[in-house]
Structure formats: C-alpha cells, structure tokens
Amino acid sequence: MWEQPVRWFHWINATAVIVLCVTGWLIANPPGYLNAGEAYANYWFGQVRFIHFVAAHVFTANFAFRLYWAFVGNKYAKWRNFFPLRRAQLRQIGDVLKVDILQSTQEPVHTLGHNSMAYFTYAGTGLLTVFQVISGYALYAPMSESWFPALFTWATPLFGSEFSLRIFHYAVMWAFAVFTMVHVYLVFYHDYVEGHGVLSSMVGGWKFMEKKHIEAEEASGISPYPTPPAPAPVPTPRAKTG
C-alpha cells in the first residue's frame, strides 16, 4: 500500500515538524537569561534559529516531493484521494466521526488506504503547510541574501506587518502540535480497533484486510481508483493425441 517514497516522506516530515515546533517555540519564548562569559558561548539562540531554518528547508523540499508523488505514486498516494467529493466518501466521514469523536459505535471502518476523514484532514494540513512555507520564508527574507525567500516577500503586506504575520505563523505552529498529538493517538486507536496493521504499515508499507471487506470497499464507490478486475485465465491448449 504505502510505497517507500511515501514512508520516507512521512518520517522525514514527522522529524521536521517536531524540530520546527520545538525551535519555533524557543524563538517565540526565549529564556530570560544569558550565560556569563565570552560572546561565542552566548550564541545558543543563533544556533536555535539556524536549526529552525535548516528544518524549514527540509520541510519544504519534502512537501514539494510529496506533491510530485501525488501524481506519479500508486492509487493510495494519488491527489484525488484528498478531496472527498463523492457521496460515499462524505458518508464514510460521518461513520469515522461516530467512532473517533462521538464514540457512539464500536464498529470499525474498514479501508485499505486512509479513510476519507483522514484524507480530508491531511488535505487541511497540506494547506497549513503551504501557509507555513510562505509565511516562514517571508519572515526569513529580510535577513537572507538568497533569491528563494525573496519570492515570498509579498505575503508580509497582506497581513499588515511582519509582527502580524509572525503571530499567524506561530498560531499555525500550535495547530501542527495539536494535530501531531491527536494523530499519534488515532494511529494507536485505529490499529487496535481495526487490526489492519496501521502501525507496521508506516515501516513496511503493508496492511492486512479480509477479502470481503476489500470487495465491499471497492463496491461502495469510496475508492477513486478501484482495483481493475483480474484478467481471465488463458486456457491451456490440449495436447494432441495420436
């Protein structure tokens, strides 16, 4: 199911988000003290900012690669999955909410890929990623001589000032932090409820589901890329007898 490039994207993205959240929080809330001593020993804040910038470059490149893979990857990675526009997908979102949020049913939602609610949520985090990339490089541009951050300087006037843009950038950081905590909880929860190997699939790429559930999913119209029917077996020619 999850091809190796998708799995690499997932873990690189997870690492980058954690580093960006920790260093971003320190940048917004630096400890109110300085160590005594030589200047070189007091440059820890500059190192924090440097780590934040490096993680931002990795985060951006990794996201750009995932956008590319949404067009060339297998059917579980395709971009169409992230836009639940069909009635069956919307109905599945309601079913997932009954299990995850309302806890009104214990009936698992069987899906080989992500369920429609997960795909829709990842589309939302993708939009937040775009905002973080644009706002982050717009904030970085005044102190950079590179041409790339300068491409995003138009974003600062839209928010009135650099300070206002920084506030929104910081708020979205907290949205990523909350999403990460909820995401980790739901991964363990769905692994327990559904028993499809959600946890192991993030490493090996494989999930496991009974054939009847796979057939029901294909027949429901939820998957935008149904599995093509297997080709008919070619009859073996009979040997001639004398």
C-alpha positions, 0 to 999 in steps of 0.5 A, a space after each residue: 500500500 504505502 510505497 517507500 517514497 511515501 514512508 520516507 516522506 512521512 518520517 522525514 516530515 514527522 522529524 521536521 515538524 517536531 524540530 520546527 515546533 520545538 525551535 519555533 517555540 524557543 524563538 517565540 519564548 526565549 529564556 530570560 537569561 544569558 550565560 556569563 562569559 565570552 560572546 561565542 558561548 552566548 550564541 545558543 539562540 543563533 544556533 536555535 534559529 539556524 536549526 529552525 531554518 535548516 528544518 524549514 528547508 527540509 520541510 519544504 523540499 519534502 512537501 514539494 516531493 510529496 506533491 510530485 508523488 501525488 501524481 506519479 505514486 500508486 492509487 493510495 498516494 494519488 491527489 484525488 484521494 484528498 478531496 472527498 467529493 463523492 457521496 460515499 466518501 462524505 458518508 464514510 466521514 460521518 461513520 469515522 466521526 461516530 467512532 473517533 469523536 462521538 464514540 457512539 459505535 464500536 464498529 470499525 471502518 474498514 479501508 485499505 488506504 486512509 479513510 476519507 476523514 483522514 484524507 480530508 484532514 491531511 488535505 487541511 494540513 497540506 494547506 497549513 503547510 503551504 501557509 507555513 512555507 510562505 509565511 516562514 520564508 517571508 519572515 526569513 527574507 529580510 535577513 537572507 541574501 538568497 533569491 528563494 525567500 525573496 519570492 515570498 516577500 509579498 505575503 508580509 503586506 497582506 497581513 499588515 506587518 511582519 509582527 502580524 504575520 509572525 503571530 499567524 505563523 506561530 498560531 499555525 505552529 500550535 495547530 501542527 502540535 495539536 494535530 501531531 498529538 491527536 494523530 499519534 493517538 488515532 494511529 494507536 486507536 485505529 490499529 487496535 480497533 481495526 487490526 489492519 496493521 496501521 502501525 507496521 504499515 508506516 515501516 513496511 508499507 503493508 496492511 492486512 484486510 479480509 477479502 470481503 471487506 476489500 470487495 465491499 470497499 471497492 463496491 461502495 464507490 469510496 475508492 477513486 481508483 478501484 482495483 481493475 478486475 483480474 484478467 481471465 485465465 488463458 486456457 491451456 491448449 490440449 495436447 494432441 493425441 495420436 
